[in-house]
Amino acid sequence: MIQGPPGTGKTKTLAMIVALMHIYSKDPIMICSDQNETADLLYEALNKHESIASTVIRVYSKSIVDKKIKRK
């Protein structure tokens, strides 16, 4: 668990840890968050790492997808 105030590098640190884990182990890695904003920020940070960017998938629940699409 990584905790701390905003702007202290938590997302960058986690992205680097995940990228290194991916380099040394080709097993799938799942990361969970209780906040969608956190998951979105980590997704963006992981896509900046060339070694892992092509394998990153962001999964949304149906309720989140419906809110983002704003169906009529």
Steps between C-alpha positions, in 0.01 A plus 500: 500500500628843408353797682585866516387852415445612141808575293747278684564254215279209601376434146846527343643268765229240446535524121875437529445204734246345260725562198792328676278210606392461138860496375610230746183291489276458199206392720189718487483777760168628632473829683182604679392834637199620692497822296457530125713814486792310653461216250487750211816678620687173539383384156640820347827465693545137392444591136806728522725197566603350165560157653139459613285749303379252238369258765308736731122457516261724697177321595182691585179379656179533298378783724817701434483444125135611496591821685788577262288437188198692638244306300165665429 
